């Protein structure tokens, strides 16, 4: 028998011109959704997603486990731009633009009832989304974006991350100076808190960088006066320094640097650490969804990036993981959130195309080589 060669190609059945590395497939898990955003799974592994524009949260049951949602079930509606979702103790927590509430949840019928408000949040503003998650310490964490592009906020919860008890008591500012840190997660080994952040607009195509930050309690991450690696925003610092301290000194002495600088206006959103069930070369790495620019001369983003890291989270480099939503013909999609299932498959929400994608590892296909004389 001739020698065998194992070949694992990529596969794309979405109908969109998407490209991903060999060994992976991408398909449509659910479609015809009105701007899906945050993904979460209930206790039965059913995917739920927030739909802010429609004021609701929906469930997407995969009845026969074939990788396709067979229906869209409304879990709760009539909400004020719901975004963040989290489960704890069998209850569903939902962050609307002006509050966090908890609901009783029935996974048999995919319904949330008996709403109880836990935390009041500042509503509206330039950044409506509120994202929540429970940390390794059991506390409820959340983010609130700035009300503006650049300004001095009067509300302590604006441009900040907060932390509270699960019942909504003892709300505190965890970190500040985060202009719009929409998504965050915890490193699986170090337990450090990682967050994406969108930098300010109107400084040109290439500054300031968007960021990935390692967020520590009590720290300031710069906005509105500093960005990136503690670089002073000269437009903001030139008239705010009565003690004649250099803007650079203000930034280095009072703010934290970014952990990773990303291309300006790429609009990083969801981030997820890759599980051990993926190939060994992906171990310790991070995937980040670039939602894509809206105000750049040459559009950027519109893809999922792989951040190469060592076991401690130190940055080693970056490469494309999924591309193709941005082509010469325009934009066909904008990735938002990333959610790994326990089986290693990856769900990606797309609020432009109205799709939830499913990425899986492909099985290797064995081809036998044929040798021809002559």
C-alpha positions as CSV (number, residue, x, y, z in Angstrom):
1,X,0.0,0.0,0.0
2,X,1.4,3.4,-0.9
3,X,2.3,5.8,2.0
4,X,-0.5,7.9,3.5
5,X,-0.5,11.6,3.9
6,X,-2.8,13.4,6.3
7,X,-4.4,16.6,4.9
8,X,-6.7,18.8,6.9
9,X,-8.2,21.6,4.9
10,X,-10.4,24.5,6.1
11,X,-14.1,24.5,5.2
12,X,-16.5,27.4,4.9
13,X,-20.2,26.7,4.3
14,X,-21.5,30.2,5.2
15,X,-21.8,31.6,1.7
16,X,-19.5,34.5,2.7
17,X,-15.9,34.8,1.5
18,X,-14.4,33.9,4.9
19,X,-10.9,32.4,5.3
20,X,-9.7,30.5,8.3
21,X,-6.6,28.3,9.0
22,X,-6.4,24.7,7.8
23,X,-8.0,22.3,10.2
24,X,-11.1,24.4,11.0
25,X,-14.6,24.8,9.6
26,X,-17.0,27.6,9.8
27,X,-20.8,27.4,9.4
28,X,-24.0,29.3,10.2
29,X,-25.5,28.2,13.5
30,X,-28.3,30.8,13.4
31,X,-29.4,33.6,11.1
32,X,-32.0,36.3,10.5
33,X,-31.3,37.9,13.9
34,X,-31.6,41.6,14.5
35,X,-28.1,42.7,15.5
36,X,-27.0,39.8,17.9
37,X,-24.4,40.8,20.4
38,X,-23.5,39.0,23.7
39,X,-23.4,35.2,23.8
40,X,-23.9,32.9,26.8
41,X,-24.9,29.3,27.4
42,X,-27.5,28.1,29.9
43,X,-27.2,25.0,32.1
44,X,-28.2,22.8,29.2
45,X,-25.6,24.4,26.8
46,X,-28.3,26.2,24.8
47,X,-27.0,29.4,23.4
48,X,-28.6,32.7,24.4
49,X,-27.9,36.0,22.7
50,X,-28.8,39.6,23.5
51,X,-30.5,41.6,20.8
52,X,-30.3,45.3,21.9
53,X,-32.1,46.8,18.9
54,X,-35.2,44.7,19.5
55,X,-35.0,45.0,23.3
56,X,-34.9,41.3,23.9
57,X,-32.9,38.2,24.7
58,X,-33.4,35.0,22.6
59,X,-32.5,31.3,23.0
60,X,-31.2,29.3,20.0
61,X,-31.9,25.6,20.8
62,X,-30.0,23.0,18.8
63,X,-32.6,20.2,19.2
64,X,-30.7,17.3,17.6
65,X,-27.1,18.6,18.2
66,X,-26.3,18.9,14.6
67,X,-24.6,22.3,14.9
68,X,-27.6,24.4,13.7
69,X,-30.2,26.2,15.8
70,X,-33.7,25.0,14.9
71,X,-35.7,27.9,16.2
72,X,-35.4,31.3,17.9
73,X,-37.2,31.5,21.2
74,X,-37.8,34.8,23.0
75,X,-36.5,34.5,26.5
76,X,-37.6,38.0,27.6
77,X,-38.5,41.2,25.7
78,X,-39.5,44.8,26.4
79,X,-36.0,45.7,27.7
80,X,-34.0,48.8,27.4
81,X,-31.1,47.9,25.0
82,X,-30.1,44.7,26.7
83,X,-26.5,43.7,26.2
84,X,-24.6,41.8,28.9
85,X,-25.7,38.3,30.0
86,X,-24.5,36.0,32.7
87,X,-25.8,32.9,34.6
88,X,-25.2,32.1,38.2
89,X,-27.0,29.6,40.4
90,X,-29.5,28.9,37.7
91,X,-30.6,32.5,37.4
92,X,-30.1,34.8,34.4
93,X,-28.5,38.2,34.9
94,X,-29.1,40.8,32.2
95,X,-27.5,44.2,31.8
96,X,-29.7,46.8,30.2
97,X,-28.3,50.2,29.3
98,X,-29.5,51.7,32.7
99,X,-29.6,48.7,35.1
100,X,-28.6,45.2,35.9
101,X,-31.4,42.8,36.8
102,X,-31.7,39.1,37.8
103,X,-34.4,36.7,36.6
104,X,-35.7,33.3,37.4
105,X,-34.9,31.1,34.3
106,X,-36.6,28.0,33.1
107,X,-34.4,26.1,30.6
108,X,-37.3,23.8,29.6
109,X,-39.2,26.6,28.0
110,X,-36.4,29.2,27.6
111,X,-38.2,31.8,29.7
112,X,-37.0,34.5,32.1
113,X,-39.5,35.8,34.7
114,X,-39.7,37.6,38.0
115,X,-37.3,40.4,37.2
116,X,-35.5,41.9,40.2
117,X,-33.4,45.1,39.7
118,X,-30.0,44.8,41.3
119,X,-27.9,47.8,40.2
120,X,-28.7,51.2,38.7
121,X,-26.4,52.3,35.9
122,X,-26.1,55.6,34.0
123,X,-28.0,55.2,30.8
124,X,-27.6,56.4,27.3
125,X,-24.6,58.4,26.1
126,X,-22.3,57.6,23.2
127,X,-21.8,54.1,24.4
128,X,-25.0,52.3,25.3
129,X,-23.6,48.8,25.9
130,X,-23.3,47.4,29.5
131,X,-21.5,44.0,29.9
132,X,-21.4,41.8,32.9
133,X,-19.7,38.6,34.1
134,X,-19.0,36.8,37.3
135,X,-15.4,36.6,38.3
136,X,-13.4,33.7,39.9
137,X,-14.1,35.4,43.2
138,X,-17.9,35.1,42.7
139,X,-18.4,38.8,42.4
140,X,-20.4,40.5,39.7
141,X,-18.3,42.7,37.4
142,X,-19.5,45.1,34.7
143,X,-18.4,47.9,32.4
144,X,-19.9,51.2,31.5
145,X,-18.5,53.2,28.6
146,X,-18.0,57.0,28.4
147,X,-20.8,59.3,27.6
148,X,-18.7,61.1,25.0
149,X,-15.7,60.8,22.7
150,X,-13.5,62.9,25.0
151,X,-14.6,64.7,28.2
152,X,-14.4,64.8,32.0
153,X,-17.1,62.5,33.4
154,X,-19.0,63.5,36.5
155,X,-20.5,60.1,37.1
156,X,-18.0,57.7,38.8
157,X,-19.4,54.7,37.0
158,X,-18.7,56.2,33.5
159,X,-15.7,55.0,31.6
160,X,-15.1,52.5,34.3
161,X,-15.4,48.9,35.5
162,X,-17.5,48.2,38.6
163,X,-17.7,45.3,41.0
164,X,-20.6,44.3,43.3
165,X,-21.9,41.4,45.3
166,X,-24.2,39.0,43.4
167,X,-27.2,40.5,45.0
168,X,-26.2,44.0,43.7
169,X,-25.0,45.4,47.0
170,X,-21.8,47.1,47.7
171,X,-21.2,48.5,44.2
172,X,-17.7,49.9,43.8
173,X,-15.6,51.3,41.0
174,X,-13.0,48.5,40.3
175,X,-11.0,50.5,37.7
176,X,-11.3,53.7,35.8
177,X,-10.0,55.5,32.7
178,X,-11.5,52.9,30.4
179,X,-13.2,54.8,27.6
180,X,-15.2,51.8,26.2
181,X,-14.1,48.5,27.5
182,X,-17.1,46.5,26.2
183,X,-15.8,43.0,26.7
184,X,-13.7,41.3,29.4
185,X,-12.6,37.9,30.6
186,X,-10.2,36.2,33.0
187,X,-7.0,34.4,32.1
188,X,-7.5,30.7,32.8
189,X,-4.2,30.3,34.6
190,X,-3.2,33.6,36.2
191,X,-6.8,34.7,36.8
192,X,-5.9,38.2,35.7
193,X,-8.7,40.3,34.3
194,X,-8.3,41.1,30.6
195,X,-10.4,43.7,28.7
196,X,-10.6,45.2,25.2
197,X,-10.9,48.9,24.9
198,X,-11.7,51.3,22.1
199,X,-9.6,54.5,21.9
200,X,-10.9,58.0,21.2
201,X,-11.8,59.3,17.8
202,X,-10.8,62.4,15.8
203,X,-7.1,62.2,16.2
204,X,-6.5,60.7,12.7
205,X,-6.3,57.3,11.1
206,X,-3.5,55.8,13.2
207,X,-3.8,57.2,16.7
208,X,-4.6,56.4,19.4
209,X,-4.3,52.6,19.4
210,X,-7.2,50.5,20.6
211,X,-6.1,48.3,23.5
212,X,-6.1,45.1,25.4
213,X,-5.6,45.9,29.1
214,X,-4.9,43.7,32.1
215,X,-7.3,45.4,34.6
216,X,-6.2,45.7,38.2
217,X,-8.3,47.0,41.1
218,X,-7.9,50.7,41.9
219,X,-6.0,51.6,38.8
220,X,-6.5,54.2,36.1
221,X,-6.1,53.2,32.4
222,X,-5.7,56.7,31.1
223,X,-8.8,58.0,29.3
224,X,-9.3,60.8,28.6
225,X,-5.7,62.2,29.1
226,X,-3.5,59.2,28.2
227,X,-3.6,56.3,25.8
228,X,-1.5,53.2,24.9
229,X,1.8,52.9,26.6
230,X,1.2,56.0,28.8
231,X,1.2,58.4,25.9
232,X,-0.2,61.9,26.7
233,X,-3.1,63.1,24.6
234,X,-1.7,66.6,24.0
235,X,-5.1,68.0,23.1
236,X,-6.4,67.2,26.6
237,X,-3.3,67.9,28.7
238,X,-2.1,71.2,27.3
239,X,-4.4,73.3,29.5
240,X,-5.0,70.9,32.5
241,X,-1.6,71.1,34.2
242,X,-1.5,74.0,36.7
243,X,1.6,72.6,38.4
244,X,3.6,72.6,35.1
245,X,4.2,68.8,35.2
246,X,4.9,67.4,31.8
247,X,2.0,65.5,30.3
248,X,4.2,62.5,29.9
249,X,5.0,62.6,33.6
250,X,1.3,62.8,34.4
251,X,0.7,59.7,32.4
252,X,3.6,57.6,33.7
253,X,2.9,58.5,37.3
254,X,-0.9,58.2,37.4
255,X,-2.0,55.7,34.8
256,X,-1.4,52.2,33.7
257,X,0.0,51.3,30.2
258,X,-1.9,49.0,27.8
259,X,-0.9,45.4,27.7
260,X,-1.3,45.1,24.0
261,X,-1.7,48.0,21.5
262,X,-4.1,47.2,18.6
263,X,-4.6,49.1,15.3
264,X,-6.5,52.4,15.8
265,X,-10.2,52.1,15.0
266,X,-10.2,48.3,14.7
267,X,-12.8,48.3,17.5
268,X,-11.9,45.2,19.5
269,X,-14.9,43.6,21.2
270,X,-15.2,40.0,22.3
271,X,-12.2,38.1,23.5
272,X,-11.8,34.5,24.6
273,X,-8.8,32.3,25.6
274,X,-8.4,29.2,23.5
275,X,-9.2,25.9,25.4
276,X,-6.8,23.0,25.7
277,X,-8.9,20.9,23.3
278,X,-7.6,22.9,20.4
279,X,-4.3,22.0,18.7
280,X,-1.2,22.4,20.9
281,X,0.2,25.3,18.9
282,X,-2.8,27.4,20.0
283,X,-2.3,26.8,23.7
284,X,-2.2,29.9,25.9
285,X,-3.4,32.1,23.0
286,X,-6.3,34.6,22.8
287,X,-8.9,35.3,20.1
288,X,-10.2,38.8,19.7
289,X,-13.1,40.0,17.5
290,X,-12.3,43.2,15.6
291,X,-15.7,44.8,14.9
292,X,-14.2,47.2,12.4
293,X,-13.7,50.9,11.8
294,X,-16.4,53.4,10.9
295,X,-14.3,56.6,10.6
296,X,-11.0,55.6,9.0
297,X,-9.8,56.6,5.5
298,X,-8.8,53.0,4.8
299,X,-11.2,50.6,6.7
300,X,-9.5,48.2,9.2
301,X,-10.7,45.4,11.4
302,X,-13.7,43.2,10.5
303,X,-11.9,40.0,11.5
304,X,-11.0,37.7,14.3
305,X,-7.4,37.9,15.4
306,X,-5.2,35.4,17.3
307,X,-3.0,36.9,19.9
308,X,0.0,34.7,20.6
309,X,0.9,34.5,24.2
310,X,3.1,32.6,26.6
311,X,1.8,30.7,29.5
312,X,1.9,33.8,31.7
313,X,0.0,36.0,29.2
314,X,3.0,37.9,27.8
315,X,2.4,39.1,24.2
316,X,4.4,37.3,21.5
317,X,2.7,38.5,18.3
318,X,-0.6,38.5,16.4
319,X,-2.0,36.9,13.2
320,X,-5.3,36.7,11.4
321,X,-7.6,33.8,12.4
322,X,-10.8,34.6,10.4
323,X,-10.9,37.2,7.6
324,X,-13.1,38.0,4.7
325,X,-15.9,40.2,6.1
326,X,-14.1,43.2,4.6
327,X,-13.5,43.0,0.8
328,X,-13.1,45.4,-2.0
329,X,-16.8,45.1,-2.5
330,X,-17.7,46.3,1.0
331,X,-18.4,44.9,4.4
332,X,-20.5,41.7,4.7
333,X,-20.2,41.3,8.5
334,X,-18.9,42.6,11.8
335,X,-17.9,40.0,14.5
336,X,-18.9,40.9,18.0
337,X,-18.7,38.2,20.7
338,X,-16.8,35.0,21.0
339,X,-18.0,32.0,23.1
340,X,-16.3,28.6,23.4
341,X,-18.5,25.6,24.1
342,X,-17.3,22.8,26.4
343,X,-16.7,20.6,23.3
344,X,-14.2,23.2,21.9
345,X,-16.5,24.7,19.2
346,X,-16.5,28.4,18.9
347,X,-19.6,30.6,18.5
348,X,-19.2,34.1,17.0
349,X,-22.0,36.7,16.9
350,X,-22.2,39.2,13.9
351,X,-24.5,42.2,14.4
352,X,-24.3,43.3,10.8
353,X,-25.1,40.1,9.1
354,X,-27.5,38.9,11.8
355,X,-25.7,35.6,12.1
356,X,-24.2,33.4,14.8
357,X,-21.3,31.4,13.3
358,X,-20.0,28.1,14.6
359,X,-16.3,27.2,14.2
360,X,-15.1,23.6,14.7
361,X,-12.0,21.6,14.4
362,X,-12.0,19.4,11.3
363,X,-11.1,15.7,11.3
364,X,-8.0,14.8,9.4
365,X,-8.6,13.3,6.0
366,X,-6.1,10.6,4.9
367,X,-5.1,10.5,1.3
368,X,-3.0,7.7,-0.2
369,X,-0.3,8.9,-2.5
370,X,-0.2,7.3,-6.0
371,X,3.1,6.8,-7.7
372,X,3.2,6.6,-11.5
373,X,6.2,5.2,-13.3
374,X,8.0,7.4,-15.8
